[in-house]
Structure formats: structure tokens, C-alpha cells
Amino acid sequence: MPRLIDLVTRDPVPIVRWHLAMLFGNIRLAEEAGRVISTLFRLLEDESVFVRASAIASLCLLGKRDRRNRARVIRRIKALQDDRGIAIRTRIRKVLDVLENESKPVPAG
């Protein structure tokens, strides 16, 4: 995991960062959860809309599974509600709805 975290922050190819961001939300994390969440927070500032969207989706999955980090994830995602991209704003709205409502499931896809 440390090698993947290092790679996602340094690889110049957006599709590599995009796929690693997706991967982080779909694996079970133990001691690396805090570091992965911090890394995904950094990816929210990526130039690629695909990387940012994948980071948001993974943060949603991690926040939904881990109540200890949920408030932190919500705060960081809320800060992006005025993002320049409409697709990002739409995703943020959906993710916040899922994270702020315990009974809402994570949408497929």
C-alpha cells in the first residue's frame, strides 16, 4: 500500500492516478486508512476531472464504511461544492446525500 500511495501522488499519467483513486475506495484498509484518506484529499485538487471524481467516489465509500472518518470526509467534500466542474458538483451533491443519511445506500457505479 505505501508504494501505491506514493505512486498516486507522483505519477504524471492521469489514468494511473484515476485508477489508483478508484482502487483505494474498493479495498479494505486497516492501518493505512488515515494515510489513504489524506492522499485522496490531495487528489481532490488534481487537474484531471476523472481523478477528482474517482477520489470523491472513494472517499464516499471509505466514509460510509468508517464512521470515525465520516465527519472529516464530509467537511472536506463540502468545501468543493463550488467546484468549477458541473460533473464534480453533481457528484458531490450525491455523495453528501449518501454520507449524511445513514439509511441511504451507496449508488451502484
C-alpha positions as CSV (number, residue, x, y, z in Angstrom):
1,M,0.0,0.0,0.0
2,P,2.8,2.5,0.7
3,R,4.1,2.1,-2.8
4,L,0.7,2.7,-4.3
5,I,0.1,5.8,-2.2
6,D,3.5,7.1,-3.3
7,L,2.7,6.3,-7.0
8,V,-0.7,8.0,-7.0
9,T,0.8,11.3,-5.8
10,R,3.8,11.3,-8.2
11,D,2.7,9.5,-11.5
12,P,2.4,12.0,-14.3
13,V,-0.2,9.9,-16.2
14,P,-3.7,10.9,-15.2
15,I,-5.2,7.5,-15.9
16,V,-2.8,5.9,-13.4
17,R,-3.9,8.4,-10.7
18,W,-7.5,7.9,-11.7
19,H,-7.4,4.1,-11.4
20,L,-5.5,4.1,-8.1
21,A,-8.0,6.6,-6.7
22,M,-10.8,4.1,-7.6
23,L,-8.8,1.2,-6.1
24,F,-8.4,3.0,-2.7
25,G,-12.2,3.1,-2.1
26,N,-12.7,-0.6,-3.0
27,I,-10.2,-2.3,-0.8
28,R,-10.3,-2.9,2.9
29,L,-7.9,-0.7,4.8
30,A,-6.5,-1.2,8.3
31,E,-3.7,1.0,9.5
32,E,-3.4,2.8,6.2
33,A,-6.9,4.3,6.2
34,G,-5.8,7.7,7.5
35,R,-3.0,8.0,5.0
36,V,-5.2,6.9,2.1
37,I,-7.9,9.4,3.1
38,S,-5.3,12.2,3.2
39,T,-4.0,11.1,-0.2
40,L,-7.5,11.2,-1.6
41,F,-7.9,14.7,-0.2
42,R,-4.8,15.7,-2.2
43,L,-6.3,14.2,-5.3
44,L,-9.3,16.4,-5.0
45,E,-7.1,19.2,-6.3
46,D,-5.9,17.2,-9.3
47,E,-6.1,18.8,-12.7
48,S,-8.0,15.8,-14.1
49,V,-11.7,15.8,-13.6
50,F,-11.6,12.0,-13.7
51,V,-9.1,11.8,-10.9
52,R,-11.1,14.2,-8.8
53,A,-14.3,12.3,-9.5
54,S,-12.7,9.0,-8.5
55,A,-11.3,10.5,-5.4
56,I,-14.7,11.7,-4.4
57,A,-16.3,8.3,-5.0
58,S,-13.6,6.5,-3.0
59,L,-14.0,9.0,-0.1
60,C,-17.7,8.3,-0.2
61,L,-17.0,4.5,0.1
62,L,-14.5,5.0,2.9
63,G,-16.6,7.5,4.8
64,K,-19.7,5.2,4.6
65,R,-17.7,2.2,5.9
66,D,-15.7,4.1,8.6
67,R,-17.8,6.2,10.9
68,R,-14.6,7.6,12.6
69,N,-13.6,9.3,9.4
70,R,-17.0,10.2,8.1
71,A,-17.2,13.8,9.5
72,R,-13.7,14.6,8.2
73,V,-14.6,13.3,4.7
74,I,-17.9,15.3,4.7
75,R,-16.2,18.5,5.7
76,R,-13.6,18.2,3.0
77,I,-16.1,17.3,0.3
78,K,-18.4,20.1,1.3
79,A,-15.6,22.5,0.7
80,L,-15.8,21.6,-3.0
81,Q,-19.4,22.4,-3.5
82,D,-18.5,25.3,-5.7
83,D,-16.1,23.4,-7.9
84,R,-15.7,24.7,-11.4
85,G,-16.9,21.4,-12.9
86,I,-20.6,20.6,-13.1
87,A,-19.9,16.9,-13.0
88,I,-17.9,17.3,-9.8
89,R,-20.6,19.5,-8.2
90,T,-23.2,16.8,-9.1
91,R,-21.1,14.0,-7.7
92,I,-20.5,16.0,-4.5
93,R,-24.2,16.6,-4.1
94,K,-24.9,12.8,-4.4
95,V,-22.0,11.8,-2.2
96,L,-23.1,14.2,0.6
97,D,-26.6,12.9,0.5
98,V,-25.3,9.3,0.9
99,L,-22.8,10.3,3.7
100,E,-25.2,12.5,5.7
101,N,-28.1,10.0,5.5
102,E,-27.3,6.7,7.3
103,S,-30.1,4.8,5.6
104,K,-29.1,5.8,2.1
105,P,-27.0,3.2,0.3
106,V,-24.1,4.0,-1.9
107,P,-25.3,4.1,-5.5
108,A,-24.1,1.4,-7.9
109,G,-21.3,2.6,-10.1
